[in-house]
Amino acid sequence: MQWHPEEFERARLARDPHFDGRVFIGVLTTGIYCRPVCPARIPRRENIRLFASAVAAAEAGFRPCLRCRPESAPGTPAWLGTSHTVARALQLLAQGVLDEGGMPALARAVGVGERQLARLFQSHLGVSVLAVATTQRLQLAKKLIDETELPMASVCFAAGFSSIRRFNAVFAEVYGRTPLSLRRGRPTSAAGIGASTRITLRLHYRPPFDWAAMLEYLQRRAIPGVEWVTHDSYARSLLLDGEVAFLQVQFLSGTHQVQVHLHSNRLQALPPVLERVRVMFDLKAVSAEVDAHLAQDPRLQPLVAAFPGTRVPVAWDGFEVAVRAILGQQVSVKAATTLVARLARAHGRPCEAPAGLPLTHVFPSPAELARASLDGLGITARRIAAIQSLARAVQAGELRFDGSMATADFVARIQQIPGIGPWTAQYIALRALNDADAFPHADLILLRAAALPGETLDPAALLALAERWRPWRAYAVLLLWRHHGRATSTARIANPKGD
């Protein structure tokens, strides 16, 4: 545990949502494990055991609580600070790599042997790879049972189970009940896998979270026709298994939840979609810990106080944001948006979105851009060459945005593409790789924002200064960018003519 036992005990008694997902409580008298926010009667201190993850509680023989639903807890922060190899493997697990190629594929993706990966999981998490995968499938299945009307066969395969027999067996082992009996008499839809389906689920996060600021950031950079951002929601078109789908994520005011709507007939792709939503909106973060760490630096303390709950907006698609970053070199955000919108309209797949979503195209894939003619779009020849070299590298598997490449390796490789320098490479890493410590130290705005009055920083000096911000340098970047944006806006209001 990273907190004092008395601090946790006070939080448990108060059902503090800041601790939701940070710890799970095994109740010895019932054999059930709960979230700290469980509405059930609070057990006596001597009758509980604490676990850093739901998987660990399940491995110890405890059953998930049906009232507080541990499957709905935010991400497990105990896993966020683990080894880089394990962290990448966890991300790939959530994306379904184990379902597609088993342990050999997972181990190969993170660059270690199967036995070494198994040892790393036991050493860092205290559980096996299979236990994590099984718990993830079980949690998603339980969520689908509680929050949708899908028939059980659809729930089974959407959650990643390979057979209905295995699905039923796991539920009988963990809950002592059949999946259908957990639906509590609610109706079942006739729609199944392969039918046109809209799935609506809720994901939780821990406060504080300044999601309005994140949406504002995304809104300024949204690609017209591909993305649509409002004051409380984000929507986009995408491809799932080659078929067009639509996603809308809405933040629910007054709660610590986001509502996810997926319009797709590829429900088997649901696990990676939900994981990408969690990553994109940084829903797993423990902002209280990040803010407390960064506030130890007097340089950042007033920024943390001004912008509590700042999180890192990760791009939905790494290739998409990389193309945009190339187009954004030495031009304004608005100009880059114009260029990337032209590119999407010219080479993206046309689509017809559900009513109310002004989405008209799917962003072109690496294969499509690698062979496309980008002349006549207002893009310079140098940037066209960079985009198409990038597309070929991604298509060949030399560059990956799925978390299987370490940030340093990714930055080094992408800079081999002519036209992509340190700033562009580091910015892409920050927005695409889900690395909490990514740090574009060559960014001019960052250099200005981090400098004290009368001080001038160069990239080397900023890197040295930022050592104390590890392992949360990406959050420091967002704080400094927000600080600079507010200071610039204030100066413009005070002196609109620039006198």
C-alpha positions as CSV (number, residue, x, y, z in Angstrom):
1,M,0.0,0.0,0.0
2,Q,1.2,3.5,-0.8
3,W,-0.7,5.1,2.1
4,H,-0.7,4.9,5.8
5,P,-3.1,2.2,7.2
6,E,-4.9,4.8,9.3
7,E,-5.5,7.0,6.2
8,F,-7.0,4.1,4.4
9,E,-9.2,3.1,7.4
10,R,-10.6,6.7,7.5
11,A,-11.3,6.5,3.8
12,R,-13.0,3.1,4.1
13,L,-15.3,4.2,6.8
14,A,-16.2,7.3,4.7
15,R,-16.6,5.3,1.5
16,D,-14.2,7.8,-0.1
17,P,-14.4,7.5,-3.9
18,H,-10.8,8.7,-4.2
19,F,-9.8,5.2,-3.1
20,D,-12.1,3.3,-5.5
21,G,-10.1,0.8,-7.5
22,R,-6.9,1.5,-5.5
23,V,-7.7,-1.3,-3.1
24,F,-10.2,-4.1,-2.8
25,I,-11.5,-5.4,0.6
26,G,-11.9,-9.1,1.2
27,V,-14.4,-9.8,4.0
28,L,-13.4,-12.9,5.9
29,T,-16.8,-13.6,7.3
30,T,-18.6,-13.7,4.0
31,G,-15.9,-14.7,1.5
32,I,-16.8,-11.7,-0.7
33,Y,-14.5,-8.8,-1.9
34,C,-15.8,-5.3,-2.3
35,R,-14.8,-1.8,-3.4
36,P,-14.2,0.9,-0.7
37,V,-17.4,2.6,-1.9
38,C,-19.6,-0.5,-1.3
39,P,-23.0,0.6,0.1
40,A,-23.3,-2.6,2.2
41,R,-22.7,-2.6,5.9
42,I,-19.0,-1.7,6.6
43,P,-17.2,-4.8,8.1
44,R,-15.1,-4.6,11.2
45,R,-11.4,-4.0,10.7
46,E,-10.3,-7.3,12.1
47,N,-12.6,-9.1,9.5
48,I,-11.0,-7.8,6.4
49,R,-8.0,-8.4,4.1
50,L,-6.8,-5.8,1.6
51,F,-5.8,-6.5,-2.0
52,A,-4.2,-4.3,-4.5
53,S,-6.3,-5.7,-7.4
54,A,-9.5,-7.6,-8.0
55,V,-7.4,-10.4,-9.5
56,A,-5.5,-10.8,-6.3
57,A,-8.7,-10.9,-4.3
58,A,-10.2,-13.5,-6.6
59,E,-7.0,-15.6,-6.5
60,A,-7.2,-15.6,-2.7
61,G,-10.6,-17.2,-3.0
62,F,-13.0,-14.3,-2.5
63,R,-16.1,-13.8,-4.7
64,P,-17.0,-10.4,-6.2
65,C,-19.7,-8.4,-4.4
66,L,-23.0,-8.2,-6.3
67,R,-23.9,-4.8,-4.8
68,C,-20.8,-2.7,-5.4
69,R,-19.8,-4.7,-8.6
70,P,-15.9,-4.7,-8.5
71,E,-16.0,-5.0,-12.3
72,S,-17.1,-1.4,-12.4
73,A,-14.2,0.0,-10.4
74,P,-11.7,2.3,-12.1
75,G,-8.4,0.9,-13.3
76,T,-5.9,-0.7,-10.9
77,P,-3.2,1.9,-10.1
78,A,-1.1,-0.7,-8.4
79,W,-0.4,-2.0,-11.9
80,L,0.5,1.5,-13.3
81,G,3.8,1.7,-11.5
82,T,5.0,-1.8,-12.4
83,S,7.8,-2.8,-14.7
84,H,7.6,-1.5,-18.3
85,T,7.4,-5.0,-19.7
86,V,4.5,-6.0,-17.4
87,A,2.8,-2.7,-18.0
88,R,2.9,-3.2,-21.8
89,A,1.7,-6.8,-21.4
90,L,-1.3,-5.6,-19.3
91,Q,-2.2,-3.1,-22.0
92,L,-2.0,-5.8,-24.7
93,L,-4.0,-8.2,-22.6
94,A,-6.8,-5.7,-22.4
95,Q,-6.6,-5.3,-26.1
96,G,-7.2,-9.0,-26.6
97,V,-3.8,-10.2,-27.8
98,L,-4.0,-13.3,-25.6
99,D,-7.3,-14.2,-27.3
100,E,-5.8,-13.9,-30.7
101,G,-2.4,-15.6,-30.3
102,G,-2.1,-17.0,-26.8
103,M,0.9,-16.6,-24.6
104,P,3.4,-16.9,-27.4
105,A,2.0,-13.9,-29.2
106,L,1.9,-11.9,-25.9
107,A,5.4,-12.7,-25.0
108,R,6.7,-12.0,-28.5
109,A,4.9,-8.6,-28.5
110,V,6.8,-7.5,-25.4
111,G,10.1,-9.0,-26.4
112,V,10.6,-11.7,-23.7
113,G,10.1,-15.5,-23.5
114,E,6.9,-17.0,-22.2
115,R,8.5,-18.3,-18.9
116,Q,10.1,-14.9,-18.3
117,L,6.8,-13.2,-18.8
118,A,5.1,-15.6,-16.4
119,R,7.9,-14.9,-13.8
120,L,7.5,-11.2,-14.2
121,F,3.7,-11.3,-13.6
122,Q,4.2,-13.4,-10.4
123,S,7.0,-11.1,-9.2
124,H,5.3,-7.8,-9.9
125,L,1.6,-8.6,-9.6
126,G,1.5,-11.8,-7.6
127,V,-0.8,-13.4,-10.1
128,S,-0.6,-15.3,-13.4
129,V,-1.2,-14.0,-16.9
130,L,-4.1,-16.4,-17.3
131,A,-5.7,-15.2,-14.0
132,V,-5.6,-11.6,-15.2
133,A,-7.1,-12.5,-18.5
134,T,-9.8,-14.6,-17.0
135,T,-10.7,-11.9,-14.5
136,Q,-10.9,-9.3,-17.3
137,R,-13.2,-11.4,-19.3
138,L,-15.4,-12.2,-16.3
139,Q,-15.6,-8.5,-15.3
140,L,-16.7,-7.4,-18.8
141,A,-19.2,-10.2,-19.0
142,K,-20.7,-9.3,-15.6
143,K,-20.9,-5.6,-16.8
144,L,-22.7,-6.6,-20.0
145,I,-25.1,-8.7,-18.0
146,D,-25.9,-5.8,-15.6
147,E,-26.0,-2.9,-18.1
148,T,-27.2,-4.4,-21.4
149,E,-30.0,-6.6,-22.7
150,L,-27.7,-8.8,-24.9
151,P,-28.5,-12.5,-24.9
152,M,-26.0,-14.6,-23.0
153,A,-24.4,-16.1,-26.1
154,S,-23.5,-12.6,-27.2
155,V,-22.3,-11.6,-23.8
156,C,-20.1,-14.7,-23.8
157,F,-18.3,-14.0,-27.0
158,A,-18.2,-10.2,-26.6
159,A,-16.4,-10.6,-23.3
160,G,-13.7,-12.8,-25.0
161,F,-14.7,-16.3,-23.8
162,S,-14.0,-19.0,-26.4
163,S,-17.0,-21.1,-25.6
164,I,-20.4,-21.0,-23.8
165,R,-19.3,-24.0,-21.7
166,R,-16.3,-22.2,-20.4
167,F,-18.3,-19.0,-19.8
168,N,-20.9,-20.9,-17.7
169,A,-18.1,-22.8,-15.8
170,V,-16.3,-19.6,-14.8
171,F,-19.5,-18.0,-13.5
172,A,-20.4,-21.1,-11.6
173,E,-17.0,-21.2,-10.0
174,V,-16.8,-17.5,-9.1
175,Y,-20.4,-16.6,-8.3
176,G,-21.9,-20.0,-7.6
177,R,-24.7,-19.0,-10.0
178,T,-25.5,-19.1,-13.8
179,P,-24.9,-16.0,-15.8
180,L,-28.6,-15.7,-16.6
181,S,-29.6,-15.8,-13.0
182,L,-27.6,-12.6,-12.4
183,R,-29.7,-10.6,-14.7
184,R,-32.4,-10.3,-12.1
185,G,-35.4,-10.7,-14.3
186,R,-34.6,-8.0,-16.8
187,P,-35.5,-8.6,-20.5
188,T,-33.1,-10.0,-23.0
189,S,-32.7,-8.4,-26.4
190,A,-33.1,-10.5,-29.6
191,A,-30.0,-8.8,-31.0
192,G,-26.9,-10.9,-31.0
193,I,-23.4,-11.0,-32.5
194,G,-23.7,-10.0,-36.2
195,A,-26.8,-7.9,-35.7
196,S,-26.7,-4.1,-35.9
197,T,-26.2,-3.2,-32.3
198,R,-25.8,-0.2,-30.0
199,I,-24.1,-1.0,-26.8
200,T,-24.2,1.4,-23.9
201,L,-21.9,0.9,-20.9
202,R,-20.6,3.1,-18.0
203,L,-17.0,3.4,-17.0
204,H,-15.9,4.8,-13.7
205,Y,-13.0,7.1,-12.7
206,R,-11.6,8.5,-9.5
207,P,-12.0,12.2,-8.7
208,P,-10.6,14.7,-9.2
209,F,-10.8,14.9,-13.0
210,D,-11.0,18.1,-14.9
211,W,-12.7,16.4,-17.9
212,A,-14.0,19.7,-19.2
213,A,-10.4,20.9,-19.8
214,M,-9.6,17.6,-21.6
215,L,-12.6,17.9,-23.9
216,E,-11.7,21.5,-24.7
217,Y,-8.2,20.3,-25.7
218,L,-9.6,17.6,-27.9
219,Q,-12.2,20.0,-29.4
220,R,-9.5,22.4,-30.7
221,R,-7.8,19.5,-32.4
222,A,-10.9,17.5,-33.6
223,I,-10.8,16.4,-37.3
224,P,-14.1,17.6,-38.9
225,G,-16.1,14.7,-40.3
226,V,-14.0,12.1,-38.3
227,E,-14.4,13.5,-34.7
228,W,-17.0,15.6,-33.0
229,V,-16.5,17.1,-29.6
230,T,-19.1,19.0,-27.4
231,H,-18.8,20.5,-24.0
232,D,-19.5,17.1,-22.4
233,S,-18.9,14.5,-25.1
234,Y,-16.6,13.0,-27.7
235,A,-17.6,11.1,-30.8
236,R,-15.8,9.6,-33.7
237,S,-16.0,7.1,-36.6
238,L,-13.7,4.1,-36.6
239,L,-13.1,0.7,-38.2
240,L,-13.6,-2.6,-36.2
241,D,-12.5,-5.7,-38.1
242,G,-12.8,-3.7,-41.3
243,E,-16.3,-2.5,-40.7
244,V,-17.4,1.1,-39.9
245,A,-18.4,1.7,-36.3
246,F,-19.2,4.8,-34.3
247,L,-18.3,5.7,-30.8
248,Q,-19.6,8.3,-28.4
249,V,-18.3,9.0,-24.9
250,Q,-20.3,11.3,-22.7
251,F,-19.2,12.6,-19.3
252,L,-22.1,12.5,-16.8
253,S,-22.1,15.6,-14.6
254,G,-22.5,15.0,-10.9
255,T,-21.1,11.5,-11.1
256,H,-17.6,9.9,-11.5
257,Q,-18.7,8.1,-14.7
258,V,-18.6,8.3,-18.4
259,Q,-21.2,6.7,-20.6
260,V,-19.9,4.8,-23.7
261,H,-22.1,4.3,-26.7
262,L,-20.8,1.9,-29.4
263,H,-22.7,1.5,-32.6
264,S,-21.3,-1.7,-34.2
265,N,-22.1,-5.3,-35.2
266,R,-18.5,-6.4,-34.2
267,L,-19.1,-7.0,-30.5
268,Q,-16.0,-9.2,-30.2
269,A,-14.1,-5.9,-30.6
270,L,-15.7,-4.5,-27.4
271,P,-12.8,-5.3,-25.0
272,P,-10.2,-3.3,-27.0
273,V,-12.6,-0.5,-27.6
274,L,-13.4,-0.1,-23.9
275,E,-9.7,-0.3,-23.1
276,R,-8.9,2.4,-25.6
277,V,-11.6,4.7,-24.1
278,R,-10.0,4.2,-20.7
279,V,-6.6,5.0,-22.2
280,M,-7.7,7.9,-24.3
281,F,-9.4,9.7,-21.4
282,D,-6.9,8.6,-18.8
283,L,-9.7,7.1,-16.7
284,K,-7.3,4.9,-14.7
285,A,-5.2,7.7,-13.3
286,V,-5.0,8.5,-9.6
287,S,-5.0,12.3,-9.9
288,A,-4.7,12.8,-6.2
289,E,-1.3,11.0,-6.1
290,V,-0.1,12.6,-9.3
291,D,-1.0,16.1,-8.1
292,A,0.6,15.5,-4.7
293,H,3.8,14.3,-6.3
294,L,4.1,17.2,-8.7
295,A,3.1,19.8,-6.1
296,Q,6.3,18.9,-4.1
297,D,8.1,21.1,-6.7
298,P,7.6,24.8,-5.9
299,R,7.7,25.5,-9.6
300,L,4.6,23.3,-10.2
301,Q,2.8,23.8,-6.9
302,P,0.7,26.8,-8.0
303,L,-0.2,25.1,-11.3
304,V,-1.4,22.0,-9.5
305,A,-3.5,24.2,-7.2
306,A,-4.9,26.1,-10.2
307,F,-5.6,23.0,-12.3
308,P,-6.4,20.0,-10.1
309,G,-7.3,16.7,-11.8
310,T,-5.4,17.5,-15.0
311,R,-5.0,14.4,-17.1
312,V,-3.2,13.4,-20.4
313,P,-5.5,13.2,-23.5
314,V,-4.2,10.2,-25.5
315,A,-5.2,10.0,-29.1
316,W,-7.7,7.4,-30.2
317,D,-5.4,6.3,-33.0
318,G,-1.6,6.7,-32.9
319,F,-1.2,6.8,-36.7
320,E,-3.9,9.5,-37.0
321,V,-2.2,11.8,-34.4
322,A,1.2,11.2,-36.0
323,V,-0.1,12.3,-39.4
324,R,-1.7,15.4,-37.8
325,A,1.6,16.2,-36.0
326,I,3.5,16.2,-39.3
327,L,0.9,18.4,-40.8
328,G,1.0,20.7,-37.7
329,Q,4.7,21.4,-38.1
330,Q,5.3,25.2,-38.1
331,V,1.6,26.0,-38.6
332,S,-1.2,26.9,-36.2
333,V,-3.6,24.4,-34.7
334,K,-6.4,25.8,-37.0
335,A,-4.3,25.4,-40.1
336,A,-3.3,21.8,-39.2
337,T,-7.0,21.0,-38.7
338,T,-7.8,22.3,-42.1
339,L,-5.1,20.2,-43.8
340,V,-6.0,17.0,-41.9
341,A,-9.7,17.5,-42.7
342,R,-8.9,17.8,-46.4
343,L,-6.8,14.6,-46.2
344,A,-9.6,12.7,-44.5
345,R,-12.2,13.8,-47.0
346,A,-10.0,13.0,-49.9
347,H,-8.9,9.5,-48.9
348,G,-11.0,8.4,-45.9
349,R,-13.9,6.0,-46.3
350,P,-17.3,7.8,-46.5
351,C,-19.7,6.7,-43.8
352,E,-23.3,7.4,-42.6
353,A,-23.4,8.1,-38.9
354,P,-26.4,7.6,-36.6
355,A,-28.7,10.6,-36.2
356,G,-27.2,13.5,-34.3
357,L,-23.5,12.6,-35.1
358,P,-22.0,14.8,-37.8
359,L,-19.5,12.2,-38.9
360,T,-18.9,11.6,-42.6
361,H,-15.6,9.8,-43.0
362,V,-13.3,7.3,-41.4
363,F,-9.7,8.4,-41.2
364,P,-7.6,6.6,-43.9
365,S,-5.4,3.7,-42.8
366,P,-1.6,3.5,-43.2
367,A,-2.2,1.2,-46.2
368,E,-4.5,3.7,-47.9
369,L,-2.2,6.7,-47.3
370,A,1.0,4.8,-48.3
371,R,-0.4,4.4,-51.9
372,A,-2.5,7.6,-52.1
373,S,-1.7,10.7,-54.1
374,L,-1.7,13.6,-51.7
375,D,-1.0,16.3,-54.3
376,G,-3.5,19.1,-54.5
377,L,-4.4,19.2,-50.8
378,G,-2.1,22.1,-49.9
379,I,0.5,19.8,-48.2
380,T,4.1,20.5,-49.0
381,A,6.2,17.8,-50.8
382,R,8.4,17.3,-47.7
383,R,5.4,16.6,-45.5
384,I,3.8,14.3,-48.1
385,A,7.0,12.3,-48.1
386,A,7.1,12.1,-44.3
387,I,3.5,11.0,-44.1
388,Q,3.9,8.2,-46.7
389,S,7.2,7.1,-45.1
390,L,5.4,6.9,-41.8
391,A,2.5,5.0,-43.3
392,R,4.9,2.4,-44.8
393,A,6.7,2.0,-41.5
394,V,3.5,1.4,-39.7
395,Q,2.2,-1.0,-42.4
396,A,5.4,-3.0,-42.2
397,G,5.2,-3.2,-38.4
398,E,8.4,-1.2,-37.8
399,L,6.4,1.4,-35.8
400,R,3.6,0.3,-33.4
401,F,1.2,2.3,-31.4
402,D,-0.2,-0.6,-29.3
403,G,2.1,-0.2,-26.3
404,S,4.5,-3.0,-27.4
405,M,7.3,-0.5,-28.2
406,A,9.1,1.3,-25.4
407,T,8.9,5.1,-25.7
408,A,12.7,5.6,-26.3
409,D,12.7,2.9,-29.0
410,F,9.6,4.5,-30.7
411,V,11.1,8.0,-30.6
412,A,14.4,6.8,-32.0
413,R,12.7,4.8,-34.8
414,I,10.3,7.5,-35.9
415,Q,13.0,10.1,-36.1
416,Q,14.6,8.0,-38.8
417,I,11.9,9.2,-41.1
418,P,13.0,12.3,-43.0
419,G,10.9,15.3,-41.9
420,I,10.3,14.0,-38.3
421,G,12.5,15.7,-35.8
422,P,12.7,15.5,-32.0
423,W,9.8,17.8,-31.3
424,T,7.4,15.9,-33.6
425,A,8.6,12.5,-32.4
426,Q,8.2,13.4,-28.7
427,Y,4.8,15.0,-29.2
428,I,3.6,11.9,-31.0
429,A,4.9,9.7,-28.1
430,L,3.1,11.9,-25.6
431,R,-0.3,11.7,-27.4
432,A,-0.1,8.1,-28.7
433,L,1.8,5.8,-26.4
434,N,0.0,6.1,-23.1
435,D,3.3,6.7,-21.3
436,A,2.8,8.8,-18.1
437,D,6.4,9.9,-18.2
438,A,6.6,11.0,-21.9
439,F,8.2,14.4,-22.1
440,P,8.6,16.5,-25.2
441,H,11.5,18.6,-23.8
442,A,12.2,20.3,-27.1
443,D,8.8,22.0,-27.2
444,L,9.2,25.7,-27.3
445,I,6.0,26.5,-25.4
446,L,7.0,24.0,-22.7
447,L,10.4,25.7,-22.4
448,R,8.8,29.1,-21.9
449,A,6.1,27.8,-19.5
450,A,8.6,26.0,-17.3
451,A,10.9,29.0,-17.0
452,L,10.7,31.3,-14.0
453,P,10.5,35.1,-14.6
454,G,13.8,36.2,-16.0
455,E,15.0,32.6,-16.6
456,T,15.8,31.0,-19.9
457,L,15.7,27.2,-20.3
458,D,17.2,25.1,-23.1
459,P,16.1,21.4,-23.7
460,A,19.0,20.0,-21.7
461,A,18.2,22.2,-18.7
462,L,14.5,21.4,-18.8
463,L,15.3,17.6,-18.9
464,A,17.5,18.0,-15.8
465,L,14.8,20.1,-14.1
466,A,12.1,17.5,-14.9
467,E,13.9,14.6,-13.2
468,R,12.1,15.4,-10.0
469,W,8.7,15.1,-11.8
470,R,9.2,11.4,-12.8
471,P,7.3,9.2,-13.3
472,W,4.5,11.7,-14.1
473,R,6.3,14.1,-16.5
474,A,3.5,13.9,-19.0
475,Y,1.1,15.4,-16.5
476,A,3.6,18.2,-15.8
477,V,3.6,18.9,-19.6
478,L,-0.2,19.4,-19.6
479,L,-0.1,21.6,-16.5
480,L,2.6,23.8,-18.0
481,W,0.7,24.0,-21.4
482,R,-2.5,25.0,-19.5
483,H,-0.6,27.6,-17.5
484,H,1.0,29.1,-20.6
485,G,-2.4,29.1,-22.4
486,R,-4.1,30.9,-19.5
487,A,-1.2,33.4,-19.2
488,T,-1.3,34.1,-22.9
489,S,-5.1,34.6,-22.9
490,T,-4.9,37.0,-19.9
491,A,-2.2,39.0,-21.6
492,R,-4.3,39.2,-24.8
493,I,-7.3,40.5,-22.9
494,A,-5.3,43.0,-21.0
495,N,-3.6,44.3,-24.1
496,P,-5.7,43.4,-27.2
497,K,-3.8,45.6,-29.6
498,G,-0.4,44.3,-28.5
499,D,0.8,47.8,-27.5
